[in-house]
Amino acid sequence: MFTTSFWILAVWLIINGIWTCFATKNQDLMKWFGWINVIAIVWGFWAFYGAVSVASLTGWFTTVNWVNVVLAICQFYLAYRHMPATRNS
């Protein structure tokens, strides 16, 4: 479970990070992915502290979990920031 969770979360982090870099103005999708990332964070820390760890992945798993936390903070900032209304003329 530890190794499977690590690889799922690592792939999610890469896809989510790339998507976040290219879709910073889409606040609705940023909210969705931010909340999905919260679920991934809870799952990641639960798997890290609840499953039998694999020594070679422990450092990487911790890194993936904390980078997900930072990414979620950035996503929530981008999702809930106030954007002035655009004027179509």
N, C-alpha and C positions, 0 to 999 in steps of 0.2 A: 504494500500500500504506500509506503514511504517513497519508493522510487517512481511508481506510477503517478502519484500526486505531484511529485517534483516536476516530471516531464510535462504533465498537463499544464501546470502553473507556469512553467518556463515558456512553453509555446504561447499560452495566453498572454504573458507579459510582452513577448515580442510582437504579436499581432496587435495587441491593445496599444503598445507604445508607438508603433508605426502609424496606426489609425489616428491616435491622438495628435501626432505631429501634423497630419494633413487635414484634419477636420476641426480645427480650433474654433471656427465660427458657427458650427452647427450645435447650438446649445441643447436642443432636445436629445440628439443622439449622445452628446457628451454626458448628459444626466443619466441616460440608460447605462452607458458603459461605466460611468462612475459607480453606480449602485451594483452593477454586476461585479465590478472590481472589489467592492466591499465584501461581497459573498466569497470571492476568490481569496481575499485576505483572511477572512475568518476560517475558511477551509484550510488555507496554507498553514496558519498557526496551529489549528487543531491537529492537522496531520503531523506537523513538526514535533509538537509536544505530546501527542497521543499515540503515535505509532512507534514501532521499533525503528530506530534510525539506522541509516547506512553511513558509516563513518566517512566515506569518501564524498558524500553529498551534503553533509551537515553544513559546511560553510556556504556552499552554493545555495542551499535551500534557505538559509537565513538571509542571504543577499537577495534572492528572488522575493521573499516575503517583504523585506523592507523597501525594496525598489517599487513593489506594488503599492505599498502605503504612500510613498512619495508621489507616484503616478496618480493615485486616487485623489490626493490632495490637490494636485494640479488640475485634474479633471473637474472636481467640484468647484474650484475657483473659476475655471473657464465656463462651466455650466451655469453658475448662479451669479455671475458678474452682471452688472447693469450695463447694457449696451444702449446707447442713444438711438432713438428711432431714426431710420433713414428716410430721406425725403426724395420722393420720386417726382422729378419735374423735367 
